[in-house]
């Protein structure tokens, strides 16, 4: 079991803590989006610009009780340490997708790898399910995740998507292939022993897709897996890739392509495209197996 504390800290308090830790011989680095990360005997302290302080290690409790709470925070805010079980900080890959229910735009599957310490880093960054975040916050977090974490993104544009759908003749089989491809790419960069996936179909589909690529690894698939911070990070990357891909396609035709499957606004834009470019345009902009195409026509 590892011991970890996450508390709120102001900028002046962070600088005061940095001075105190330097006096105690801690070594300092400055990862992106932090004031500092300081490592000393038995403990690591990372002060994030967001206002979070993460203290972890076998000496974390002592550091909190005898320095950070009485001298920096001025109060005893943590009545008991937050115990982080080994299973919660196991190095792993998290995976999720975006765009599968959207008529226009790509299908994007993202995978993020995290070490034990990086799981805590994701929590401190404020990573959570992309569906609960604003568009600007998704873009901001996606940049941080791309810069700080090993990852892979399989972005399947409409033309390739339509060809793959014709091959697989099933969305879930296509998704399983895309997830396995993302796993394969990321495992070459950062080997781990566990993958966690937001479940979208029968588990056997992904297992077979991984086996086809000769990947033998523990895979956990469960609904609402975005509660796992590493899966949540993948959901953010996938959503960001989808939004940027959708915008690029819209720029190509001079229109804002709506998100979603079949809203009145989307149907109206589709009919504009049909009138101007003909039915062949949808092969390059949309998922043509959607019944939405029939409503547009």
BATOR-258702 format. One record per residue (C-alpha): x, y, z; residue number from 1. Coordinates in pm, whole numbers, plus 50000, padded with zeros to 5 digits. Layout:
residues N
<r><c1>X</c1><c2>Y</c2><c3>Z</c3><n>NUM</n></r>
...
***
This chain:
residues 297
<r><c1>50000</c1><c2>50000</c2><c3>50000</c3><n>1</n></r>
<r><c1>50124</c1><c2>50348</c2><c3>49915</c3><n>2</n></r>
<r><c1>50020</c1><c2>50656</c2><c3>50115</c3><n>3</n></r>
<r><c1>49911</c1><c2>50966</c2><c3>49930</c3><n>4</n></r>
<r><c1>49766</c1><c2>51304</c2><c3>50022</c3><n>5</n></r>
<r><c1>49603</c1><c2>51549</c2><c3>49782</c3><n>6</n></r>
<r><c1>49525</c1><c2>51893</c2><c3>49928</c3><n>7</n></r>
<r><c1>49457</c1><c2>52247</c2><c3>49809</c3><n>8</n></r>
<r><c1>49751</c1><c2>52488</c2><c3>49822</c3><n>9</n></r>
<r><c1>49786</c1><c2>52855</c2><c3>49726</c3><n>10</n></r>
<r><c1>50070</c1><c2>52993</c2><c3>49518</c3><n>11</n></r>
<r><c1>50240</c1><c2>53166</c2><c3>49817</c3><n>12</n></r>
<r><c1>50205</c1><c2>52846</c2><c3>50020</c3><n>13</n></r>
<r><c1>50361</c1><c2>52647</c2><c3>49735</c3><n>14</n></r>
<r><c1>50662</c1><c2>52880</c2><c3>49726</c3><n>15</n></r>
<r><c1>50697</c1><c2>52864</c2><c3>50106</c3><n>16</n></r>
<r><c1>50687</c1><c2>52486</c2><c3>50088</c3><n>17</n></r>
<r><c1>50951</c1><c2>52485</c2><c3>49814</c3><n>18</n></r>
<r><c1>51184</c1><c2>52689</c2><c3>50034</c3><n>19</n></r>
<r><c1>51125</c1><c2>52457</c2><c3>50331</c3><n>20</n></r>
<r><c1>51191</c1><c2>52147</c2><c3>50123</c3><n>21</n></r>
<r><c1>51512</c1><c2>52293</c2><c3>49979</c3><n>22</n></r>
<r><c1>51635</c1><c2>52348</c2><c3>50335</c3><n>23</n></r>
<r><c1>51565</c1><c2>51980</c2><c3>50398</c3><n>24</n></r>
<r><c1>51772</c1><c2>51869</c2><c3>50099</c3><n>25</n></r>
<r><c1>51495</c1><c2>51775</c2><c3>49858</c3><n>26</n></r>
<r><c1>51589</c1><c2>51765</c2><c3>49489</c3><n>27</n></r>
<r><c1>51373</c1><c2>51965</c2><c3>49249</c3><n>28</n></r>
<r><c1>51238</c1><c2>51930</c2><c3>48895</c3><n>29</n></r>
<r><c1>50963</c1><c2>52128</c2><c3>48723</c3><n>30</n></r>
<r><c1>50732</c1><c2>51913</c2><c3>48509</c3><n>31</n></r>
<r><c1>50479</c1><c2>52092</c2><c3>48292</c3><n>32</n></r>
<r><c1>50185</c1><c2>52253</c2><c3>48476</c3><n>33</n></r>
<r><c1>50362</c1><c2>52246</c2><c3>48812</c3><n>34</n></r>
<r><c1>50538</c1><c2>52494</c2><c3>49036</c3><n>35</n></r>
<r><c1>50777</c1><c2>52212</c2><c3>49124</c3><n>36</n></r>
<r><c1>50815</c1><c2>51845</c2><c3>49204</c3><n>37</n></r>
<r><c1>51047</c1><c2>51780</c2><c3>49500</c3><n>38</n></r>
<r><c1>51186</c1><c2>51441</c2><c3>49594</c3><n>39</n></r>
<r><c1>51340</c1><c2>51360</c2><c3>49930</c3><n>40</n></r>
<r><c1>51383</c1><c2>51066</c2><c3>50167</c3><n>41</n></r>
<r><c1>51060</c1><c2>50865</c2><c3>50157</c3><n>42</n></r>
<r><c1>50841</c1><c2>51132</c2><c3>49999</c3><n>43</n></r>
<r><c1>50769</c1><c2>51324</c2><c3>49681</c3><n>44</n></r>
<r><c1>50580</c1><c2>51656</c2><c3>49678</c3><n>45</n></r>
<r><c1>50432</c1><c2>51795</c2><c3>49358</c3><n>46</n></r>
<r><c1>50272</c1><c2>52139</c2><c3>49362</c3><n>47</n></r>
<r><c1>50047</c1><c2>52194</c2><c3>49058</c3><n>48</n></r>
<r><c1>49962</c1><c2>52532</c2><c3>48910</c3><n>49</n></r>
<r><c1>49596</c1><c2>52425</c2><c3>48938</c3><n>50</n></r>
<r><c1>49629</c1><c2>52456</c2><c3>49318</c3><n>51</n></r>
<r><c1>49667</c1><c2>52089</c2><c3>49404</c3><n>52</n></r>
<r><c1>49949</c1><c2>51951</c2><c3>49616</c3><n>53</n></r>
<r><c1>50019</c1><c2>51578</c2><c3>49597</c3><n>54</n></r>
<r><c1>50237</c1><c2>51424</c2><c3>49866</c3><n>55</n></r>
<r><c1>50314</c1><c2>51054</c2><c3>49838</c3><n>56</n></r>
<r><c1>50553</c1><c2>50791</c2><c3>49963</c3><n>57</n></r>
<r><c1>50632</c1><c2>50608</c2><c3>50284</c3><n>58</n></r>
<r><c1>50725</c1><c2>50936</c2><c3>50454</c3><n>59</n></r>
<r><c1>50423</c1><c2>51131</c2><c3>50331</c3><n>60</n></r>
<r><c1>50231</c1><c2>51116</c2><c3>50658</c3><n>61</n></r>
<r><c1>50525</c1><c2>51244</c2><c3>50863</c3><n>62</n></r>
<r><c1>50586</c1><c2>51527</c2><c3>50616</c3><n>63</n></r>
<r><c1>50221</c1><c2>51630</c2><c3>50630</c3><n>64</n></r>
<r><c1>50196</c1><c2>51617</c2><c3>51009</c3><n>65</n></r>
<r><c1>50524</c1><c2>51788</c2><c3>51097</c3><n>66</n></r>
<r><c1>50580</c1><c2>52036</c2><c3>50810</c3><n>67</n></r>
<r><c1>50303</c1><c2>52092</c2><c3>50559</c3><n>68</n></r>
<r><c1>50000</c1><c2>52111</c2><c3>50790</c3><n>69</n></r>
<r><c1>50145</c1><c2>52310</c2><c3>51083</c3><n>70</n></r>
<r><c1>50395</c1><c2>52531</c2><c3>50900</c3><n>71</n></r>
<r><c1>50257</c1><c2>52574</c2><c3>50546</c3><n>72</n></r>
<r><c1>49880</c1><c2>52522</c2><c3>50554</c3><n>73</n></r>
<r><c1>49832</c1><c2>52642</c2><c3>50913</c3><n>74</n></r>
<r><c1>49567</c1><c2>52379</c2><c3>50977</c3><n>75</n></r>
<r><c1>49529</c1><c2>52006</c2><c3>51010</c3><n>76</n></r>
<r><c1>49317</c1><c2>51940</c2><c3>50701</c3><n>77</n></r>
<r><c1>49381</c1><c2>51569</c2><c3>50666</c3><n>78</n></r>
<r><c1>49250</c1><c2>51381</c2><c3>50967</c3><n>79</n></r>
<r><c1>49375</c1><c2>51056</c2><c3>50819</c3><n>80</n></r>
<r><c1>49596</c1><c2>50969</c2><c3>50524</c3><n>81</n></r>
<r><c1>49433</c1><c2>50877</c2><c3>50198</c3><n>82</n></r>
<r><c1>49537</c1><c2>50518</c2><c3>50143</c3><n>83</n></r>
<r><c1>49589</c1><c2>50427</c2><c3>49781</c3><n>84</n></r>
<r><c1>49571</c1><c2>50054</c2><c3>49727</c3><n>85</n></r>
<r><c1>49820</c1><c2>49893</c2><c3>49494</c3><n>86</n></r>
<r><c1>49540</c1><c2>49801</c2><c3>49253</c3><n>87</n></r>
<r><c1>49448</c1><c2>50171</c2><c3>49225</c3><n>88</n></r>
<r><c1>49797</c1><c2>50279</c2><c3>49125</c3><n>89</n></r>
<r><c1>49894</c1><c2>49979</c2><c3>48916</c3><n>90</n></r>
<r><c1>50078</c1><c2>50093</c2><c3>48600</c3><n>91</n></r>
<r><c1>49831</c1><c2>50053</c2><c3>48317</c3><n>92</n></r>
<r><c1>49691</c1><c2>50163</c2><c3>47986</c3><n>93</n></r>
<r><c1>49347</c1><c2>50323</c2><c3>47975</c3><n>94</n></r>
<r><c1>49145</c1><c2>50337</c2><c3>47652</c3><n>95</n></r>
<r><c1>48829</c1><c2>50504</c2><c3>47525</c3><n>96</n></r>
<r><c1>48676</c1><c2>50627</c2><c3>47200</c3><n>97</n></r>
<r><c1>48484</c1><c2>50923</c2><c3>47061</c3><n>98</n></r>
<r><c1>48280</c1><c2>50984</c2><c3>46748</c3><n>99</n></r>
<r><c1>48107</c1><c2>50650</c2><c3>46713</c3><n>100</n></r>
<r><c1>47763</c1><c2>50810</c2><c3>46748</c3><n>101</n></r>
<r><c1>47841</c1><c2>51113</c2><c3>46532</c3><n>102</n></r>
<r><c1>47735</c1><c2>51116</c2><c3>46167</c3><n>103</n></r>
<r><c1>48002</c1><c2>51363</c2><c3>46058</c3><n>104</n></r>
<r><c1>48367</c1><c2>51332</c2><c3>46148</c3><n>105</n></r>
<r><c1>48617</c1><c2>51062</c2><c3>46240</c3><n>106</n></r>
<r><c1>48608</c1><c2>50777</c2><c3>46486</c3><n>107</n></r>
<r><c1>48891</c1><c2>50824</c2><c3>46737</c3><n>108</n></r>
<r><c1>49027</c1><c2>50570</c2><c3>46982</c3><n>109</n></r>
<r><c1>49287</c1><c2>50686</c2><c3>47233</c3><n>110</n></r>
<r><c1>49514</c1><c2>50496</c2><c3>47471</c3><n>111</n></r>
<r><c1>49712</c1><c2>50650</c2><c3>47758</c3><n>112</n></r>
<r><c1>49981</c1><c2>50477</c2><c3>47965</c3><n>113</n></r>
<r><c1>50052</c1><c2>50578</c2><c3>48324</c3><n>114</n></r>
<r><c1>50300</c1><c2>50467</c2><c3>48587</c3><n>115</n></r>
<r><c1>50193</c1><c2>50454</c2><c3>48953</c3><n>116</n></r>
<r><c1>50308</c1><c2>50811</c2><c3>49012</c3><n>117</n></r>
<r><c1>50143</c1><c2>50932</c2><c3>48693</c3><n>118</n></r>
<r><c1>49804</c1><c2>50799</c2><c3>48806</c3><n>119</n></r>
<r><c1>49827</c1><c2>51046</c2><c3>49095</c3><n>120</n></r>
<r><c1>49944</c1><c2>51314</c2><c3>48853</c3><n>121</n></r>
<r><c1>49631</c1><c2>51266</c2><c3>48642</c3><n>122</n></r>
<r><c1>49412</c1><c2>51303</c2><c3>48949</c3><n>123</n></r>
<r><c1>49593</c1><c2>51622</c2><c3>49048</c3><n>124</n></r>
<r><c1>49548</c1><c2>51764</c2><c3>48697</c3><n>125</n></r>
<r><c1>49173</c1><c2>51730</c2><c3>48740</c3><n>126</n></r>
<r><c1>49128</c1><c2>51461</c2><c3>48475</c3><n>127</n></r>
<r><c1>48780</c1><c2>51312</c2><c3>48459</c3><n>128</n></r>
<r><c1>48534</c1><c2>51177</c2><c3>48202</c3><n>129</n></r>
<r><c1>48538</c1><c2>51409</c2><c3>47901</c3><n>130</n></r>
<r><c1>48156</c1><c2>51417</c2><c3>47896</c3><n>131</n></r>
<r><c1>48166</c1><c2>51618</c2><c3>48221</c3><n>132</n></r>
<r><c1>48417</c1><c2>51877</c2><c3>48093</c3><n>133</n></r>
<r><c1>48377</c1><c2>52193</c2><c3>47886</c3><n>134</n></r>
<r><c1>48530</c1><c2>52209</c2><c3>47539</c3><n>135</n></r>
<r><c1>48806</c1><c2>52456</c2><c3>47644</c3><n>136</n></r>
<r><c1>48896</c1><c2>52238</c2><c3>47944</c3><n>137</n></r>
<r><c1>48914</c1><c2>51927</c2><c3>47723</c3><n>138</n></r>
<r><c1>49152</c1><c2>52106</c2><c3>47486</c3><n>139</n></r>
<r><c1>49367</c1><c2>52228</c2><c3>47777</c3><n>140</n></r>
<r><c1>49389</c1><c2>51887</c2><c3>47943</c3><n>141</n></r>
<r><c1>49447</c1><c2>51709</c2><c3>47612</c3><n>142</n></r>
<r><c1>49755</c1><c2>51924</c2><c3>47552</c3><n>143</n></r>
<r><c1>49889</c1><c2>51842</c2><c3>47899</c3><n>144</n></r>
<r><c1>49826</c1><c2>51469</c2><c3>47854</c3><n>145</n></r>
<r><c1>49987</c1><c2>51457</c2><c3>47509</c3><n>146</n></r>
<r><c1>50295</c1><c2>51640</c2><c3>47644</c3><n>147</n></r>
<r><c1>50340</c1><c2>51439</c2><c3>47964</c3><n>148</n></r>
<r><c1>50214</c1><c2>51085</c2><c3>47901</c3><n>149</n></r>
<r><c1>50287</c1><c2>50808</c2><c3>47655</c3><n>150</n></r>
<r><c1>49982</c1><c2>50770</c2><c3>47435</c3><n>151</n></r>
<r><c1>49850</c1><c2>50658</c2><c3>47100</c3><n>152</n></r>
<r><c1>49554</c1><c2>50787</c2><c3>46902</c3><n>153</n></r>
<r><c1>49389</c1><c2>50593</c2><c3>46621</c3><n>154</n></r>
<r><c1>49194</c1><c2>50856</c2><c3>46427</c3><n>155</n></r>
<r><c1>48990</c1><c2>50696</c2><c3>46150</c3><n>156</n></r>
<r><c1>48868</c1><c2>50955</c2><c3>45900</c3><n>157</n></r>
<r><c1>48535</c1><c2>50901</c2><c3>45721</c3><n>158</n></r>
<r><c1>48681</c1><c2>50756</c2><c3>45399</c3><n>159</n></r>
<r><c1>48883</c1><c2>50495</c2><c3>45586</c3><n>160</n></r>
<r><c1>48601</c1><c2>50440</c2><c3>45834</c3><n>161</n></r>
<r><c1>48356</c1><c2>50361</c2><c3>45554</c3><n>162</n></r>
<r><c1>48601</c1><c2>50118</c2><c3>45395</c3><n>163</n></r>
<r><c1>48664</c1><c2>49945</c2><c3>45729</c3><n>164</n></r>
<r><c1>48294</c1><c2>49927</c2><c3>45806</c3><n>165</n></r>
<r><c1>48237</c1><c2>49756</c2><c3>45473</c3><n>166</n></r>
<r><c1>48508</c1><c2>49507</c2><c3>45570</c3><n>167</n></r>
<r><c1>48389</c1><c2>49434</c2><c3>45925</c3><n>168</n></r>
<r><c1>48018</c1><c2>49493</c2><c3>45856</c3><n>169</n></r>
<r><c1>47976</c1><c2>49566</c2><c3>46228</c3><n>170</n></r>
<r><c1>48062</c1><c2>49873</c2><c3>46434</c3><n>171</n></r>
<r><c1>48168</c1><c2>49682</c2><c3>46744</c3><n>172</n></r>
<r><c1>48410</c1><c2>49465</c2><c3>46549</c3><n>173</n></r>
<r><c1>48555</c1><c2>49779</c2><c3>46391</c3><n>174</n></r>
<r><c1>48588</c1><c2>49934</c2><c3>46738</c3><n>175</n></r>
<r><c1>48758</c1><c2>49621</c2><c3>46873</c3><n>176</n></r>
<r><c1>49012</c1><c2>49637</c2><c3>46590</c3><n>177</n></r>
<r><c1>49075</c1><c2>50008</c2><c3>46658</c3><n>178</n></r>
<r><c1>49123</c1><c2>49946</c2><c3>47032</c3><n>179</n></r>
<r><c1>49364</c1><c2>49660</c2><c3>46961</c3><n>180</n></r>
<r><c1>49555</c1><c2>49883</c2><c3>46720</c3><n>181</n></r>
<r><c1>49585</c1><c2>50158</c2><c3>46981</c3><n>182</n></r>
<r><c1>49703</c1><c2>49901</c2><c3>47238</c3><n>183</n></r>
<r><c1>49961</c1><c2>49762</c2><c3>46999</c3><n>184</n></r>
<r><c1>50106</c1><c2>50106</c2><c3>46920</c3><n>185</n></r>
<r><c1>50127</c1><c2>50212</c2><c3>47284</c3><n>186</n></r>
<r><c1>50270</c1><c2>49887</c2><c3>47418</c3><n>187</n></r>
<r><c1>50565</c1><c2>49936</c2><c3>47185</c3><n>188</n></r>
<r><c1>50635</c1><c2>50267</c2><c3>47360</c3><n>189</n></r>
<r><c1>50558</c1><c2>50172</c2><c3>47720</c3><n>190</n></r>
<r><c1>50507</c1><c2>49803</c2><c3>47806</c3><n>191</n></r>
<r><c1>50264</c1><c2>49740</c2><c3>48093</c3><n>192</n></r>
<r><c1>50072</c1><c2>49437</c2><c3>48217</c3><n>193</n></r>
<r><c1>49720</c1><c2>49578</c2><c3>48232</c3><n>194</n></r>
<r><c1>49477</c1><c2>49751</c2><c3>47996</c3><n>195</n></r>
<r><c1>49149</c1><c2>49904</c2><c3>48118</c3><n>196</n></r>
<r><c1>48884</c1><c2>49975</c2><c3>47854</c3><n>197</n></r>
<r><c1>48544</c1><c2>50140</c2><c3>47875</c3><n>198</n></r>
<r><c1>48332</c1><c2>49842</c2><c3>47772</c3><n>199</n></r>
<r><c1>48131</c1><c2>49888</c2><c3>47452</c3><n>200</n></r>
<r><c1>48043</c1><c2>49527</c2><c3>47358</c3><n>201</n></r>
<r><c1>48098</c1><c2>49165</c2><c3>47458</c3><n>202</n></r>
<r><c1>48450</c1><c2>49134</c2><c3>47607</c3><n>203</n></r>
<r><c1>48538</c1><c2>48856</c2><c3>47364</c3><n>204</n></r>
<r><c1>48543</c1><c2>49100</c2><c3>47072</c3><n>205</n></r>
<r><c1>48840</c1><c2>49295</c2><c3>47210</c3><n>206</n></r>
<r><c1>49009</c1><c2>48981</c2><c3>47335</c3><n>207</n></r>
<r><c1>48997</c1><c2>48828</c2><c3>46986</c3><n>208</n></r>
<r><c1>49121</c1><c2>49150</c2><c3>46826</c3><n>209</n></r>
<r><c1>49418</c1><c2>49159</c2><c3>47065</c3><n>210</n></r>
<r><c1>49491</c1><c2>48791</c2><c3>47008</c3><n>211</n></r>
<r><c1>49496</c1><c2>48853</c2><c3>46633</c3><n>212</n></r>
<r><c1>49782</c1><c2>49097</c2><c3>46697</c3><n>213</n></r>
<r><c1>49953</c1><c2>48843</c2><c3>46927</c3><n>214</n></r>
<r><c1>49900</c1><c2>49065</c2><c3>47232</c3><n>215</n></r>
<r><c1>49873</c1><c2>48864</c2><c3>47553</c3><n>216</n></r>
<r><c1>49795</c1><c2>49097</c2><c3>47842</c3><n>217</n></r>
<r><c1>49540</c1><c2>49133</c2><c3>48120</c3><n>218</n></r>
<r><c1>49243</c1><c2>49334</c2><c3>47993</c3><n>219</n></r>
<r><c1>48966</c1><c2>49470</c2><c3>48211</c3><n>220</n></r>
<r><c1>48653</c1><c2>49588</c2><c3>48034</c3><n>221</n></r>
<r><c1>48373</c1><c2>49747</c2><c3>48231</c3><n>222</n></r>
<r><c1>48094</c1><c2>50000</c2><c3>48175</c3><n>223</n></r>
<r><c1>48162</c1><c2>50358</c2><c3>48290</c3><n>224</n></r>
<r><c1>48533</c1><c2>50288</c2><c3>48317</c3><n>225</n></r>
<r><c1>48597</c1><c2>50662</c2><c3>48281</c3><n>226</n></r>
<r><c1>48590</c1><c2>50668</c2><c3>48662</c3><n>227</n></r>
<r><c1>48945</c1><c2>50534</c2><c3>48625</c3><n>228</n></r>
<r><c1>49168</c1><c2>50842</c2><c3>48579</c3><n>229</n></r>
<r><c1>49375</c1><c2>50673</c2><c3>48308</c3><n>230</n></r>
<r><c1>49065</c1><c2>50582</c2><c3>48107</c3><n>231</n></r>
<r><c1>48936</c1><c2>50935</c2><c3>48167</c3><n>232</n></r>
<r><c1>49261</c1><c2>51070</c2><c3>48021</c3><n>233</n></r>
<r><c1>49205</c1><c2>50853</c2><c3>47713</c3><n>234</n></r>
<r><c1>48848</c1><c2>50981</c2><c3>47683</c3><n>235</n></r>
<r><c1>48984</c1><c2>51336</c2><c3>47681</c3><n>236</n></r>
<r><c1>49239</c1><c2>51261</c2><c3>47410</c3><n>237</n></r>
<r><c1>48980</c1><c2>51080</c2><c3>47200</c3><n>238</n></r>
<r><c1>48727</c1><c2>51362</c2><c3>47229</c3><n>239</n></r>
<r><c1>48986</c1><c2>51626</c2><c3>47150</c3><n>240</n></r>
<r><c1>49100</c1><c2>51432</c2><c3>46843</c3><n>241</n></r>
<r><c1>48740</c1><c2>51396</c2><c3>46726</c3><n>242</n></r>
<r><c1>48659</c1><c2>51766</c2><c3>46771</c3><n>243</n></r>
<r><c1>48974</c1><c2>51874</c2><c3>46588</c3><n>244</n></r>
<r><c1>48911</c1><c2>51622</c2><c3>46309</c3><n>245</n></r>
<r><c1>48552</c1><c2>51741</c2><c3>46270</c3><n>246</n></r>
<r><c1>48668</c1><c2>52103</c2><c3>46249</c3><n>247</n></r>
<r><c1>48925</c1><c2>52017</c2><c3>45981</c3><n>248</n></r>
<r><c1>48662</c1><c2>51847</c2><c3>45768</c3><n>249</n></r>
<r><c1>48428</c1><c2>52143</c2><c3>45814</c3><n>250</n></r>
<r><c1>48698</c1><c2>52384</c2><c3>45700</c3><n>251</n></r>
<r><c1>48743</c1><c2>52180</c2><c3>45383</c3><n>252</n></r>
<r><c1>48383</c1><c2>52243</c2><c3>45280</c3><n>253</n></r>
<r><c1>48339</c1><c2>52585</c2><c3>45440</c3><n>254</n></r>
<r><c1>48072</c1><c2>52477</c2><c3>45688</c3><n>255</n></r>
<r><c1>48050</c1><c2>52398</c2><c3>46059</c3><n>256</n></r>
<r><c1>47968</c1><c2>52029</c2><c3>46073</c3><n>257</n></r>
<r><c1>47735</c1><c2>51959</c2><c3>46367</c3><n>258</n></r>
<r><c1>47809</c1><c2>51691</c2><c3>46625</c3><n>259</n></r>
<r><c1>47558</c1><c2>51417</c2><c3>46693</c3><n>260</n></r>
<r><c1>47369</c1><c2>51164</c2><c3>46490</c3><n>261</n></r>
<r><c1>47060</c1><c2>51319</c2><c3>46334</c3><n>262</n></r>
<r><c1>46957</c1><c2>51657</c2><c3>46475</c3><n>263</n></r>
<r><c1>46747</c1><c2>51897</c2><c3>46265</c3><n>264</n></r>
<r><c1>47051</c1><c2>52124</c2><c3>46234</c3><n>265</n></r>
<r><c1>47262</c1><c2>51833</c2><c3>46113</c3><n>266</n></r>
<r><c1>47001</c1><c2>51730</c2><c3>45855</c3><n>267</n></r>
<r><c1>46988</c1><c2>52089</c2><c3>45726</c3><n>268</n></r>
<r><c1>47366</c1><c2>52105</c2><c3>45687</c3><n>269</n></r>
<r><c1>47361</c1><c2>51765</c2><c3>45517</c3><n>270</n></r>
<r><c1>47110</c1><c2>51888</c2><c3>45262</c3><n>271</n></r>
<r><c1>47325</c1><c2>52194</c2><c3>45192</c3><n>272</n></r>
<r><c1>47619</c1><c2>51964</c2><c3>45123</c3><n>273</n></r>
<r><c1>47407</c1><c2>51737</c2><c3>44905</c3><n>274</n></r>
<r><c1>47283</c1><c2>52028</c2><c3>44695</c3><n>275</n></r>
<r><c1>47630</c1><c2>52174</c2><c3>44649</c3><n>276</n></r>
<r><c1>47852</c1><c2>51866</c2><c3>44615</c3><n>277</n></r>
<r><c1>47628</c1><c2>51569</c2><c3>44538</c3><n>278</n></r>
<r><c1>47594</c1><c2>51244</c2><c3>44737</c3><n>279</n></r>
<r><c1>47959</c1><c2>51146</c2><c3>44693</c3><n>280</n></r>
<r><c1>48064</c1><c2>51416</c2><c3>44944</c3><n>281</n></r>
<r><c1>47936</c1><c2>51209</c2><c3>45235</c3><n>282</n></r>
<r><c1>48193</c1><c2>50938</c2><c3>45177</c3><n>283</n></r>
<r><c1>48462</c1><c2>51189</c2><c3>45273</c3><n>284</n></r>
<r><c1>48276</c1><c2>51363</c2><c3>45557</c3><n>285</n></r>
<r><c1>48041</c1><c2>51115</c2><c3>45721</c3><n>286</n></r>
<r><c1>47972</c1><c2>50759</c2><c3>45834</c3><n>287</n></r>
<r><c1>47756</c1><c2>50647</c2><c3>45545</c3><n>288</n></r>
<r><c1>47597</c1><c2>50344</c2><c3>45713</c3><n>289</n></r>
<r><c1>47402</c1><c2>50579</c2><c3>45945</c3><n>290</n></r>
<r><c1>47030</c1><c2>50599</c2><c3>45861</c3><n>291</n></r>
<r><c1>47085</c1><c2>50977</c2><c3>45876</c3><n>292</n></r>
<r><c1>47200</c1><c2>50965</c2><c3>45517</c3><n>293</n></r>
<r><c1>46855</c1><c2>50845</c2><c3>45409</c3><n>294</n></r>
<r><c1>46691</c1><c2>51136</c2><c3>45595</c3><n>295</n></r>
<r><c1>46920</c1><c2>51381</c2><c3>45415</c3><n>296</n></r>
<r><c1>46848</c1><c2>51228</c2><c3>45075</c3><n>297</n></r>
***
